[in-house]
Amino acid sequence: MDNLVDKRIAIIPARGGSKRIPKKNILDFFGKPMIAWTIESALNSKMFETVLVSTDDEEIAKISRNYGAEAPFLRNRNFDDHIPVSEATLTALEQLKAYNGKTFETIVQLMPNCPLRSEKSIVKQLEFFEKTELKQSVLSGFNYGFFNPWWAHQKDRTGKYKKVFNDFSTVKRSQDLEPLICPSGATWISTFKNLKKYNSFYSDEYTFHKLSWQEAIDIDDESDLLLAKAAYLILNERI
């Protein structure tokens, strides 16, 4: 696969305006800015010609460059709370082409709020993607465990609760439940052609590559951060 490296890019979209955890992407996580974990995993995988951080924040850009990523420009649009991250990734590709003329066939989006995703899992997922017949999108995900959505109930406007899945039996044993997979933002892969076509990594025939729940953790709020810290200790056998 080495001859394919120059056709691949890793893009790390990192907004500066996170609200639930201010400056989340550069928050200290076990001695390094959070984004550094993703940058180092991408670089250590040796699967990419370019590891690009797309950000609207100069502090994030500077830290990213210090850890070996490219961040030659700031994102010029698509950095508010409502823009799908896939559009931010497409904007980064457009800006990069305007900056140095480079284009890539395989696009790998790595979210910086998934610091426990390893270089080994990036390699395995890319190898899986390269073997898929139509080169459709491969998203990272993990099996639901204790927090199983089959058991979900929702309160309606009258204050009454009802099952989200109406055909689900509340007396069904957990071991008899159909397996469900939860998407994780850790590693999303597509061709540029399909990403452009669908404006999303959710192509018609997307599939999943499974991670452990520890590697798959997305840090969006304080409770996620606590869980990620516990997962780090588990992965590093410190408890």
Secondary structure by P-SEA (a helix, b strand, c coil): cccccccbbbbbbbbcccccccccccccccccccaaaaaaaaaaaccccccccccccaaaaaaaaaacccccccccccccccccaaaaaaaaaaaaaaaccccccbbbbbbcccccccaaaaaaaaaaaaacccccbbbbbbcccccccccbbbbccccbbbbcccccccccccccccbbbbbbccbbbbcaaaaaacccccccbbbbbbcccccccccccaaaaaaaaaaaaaaaccc
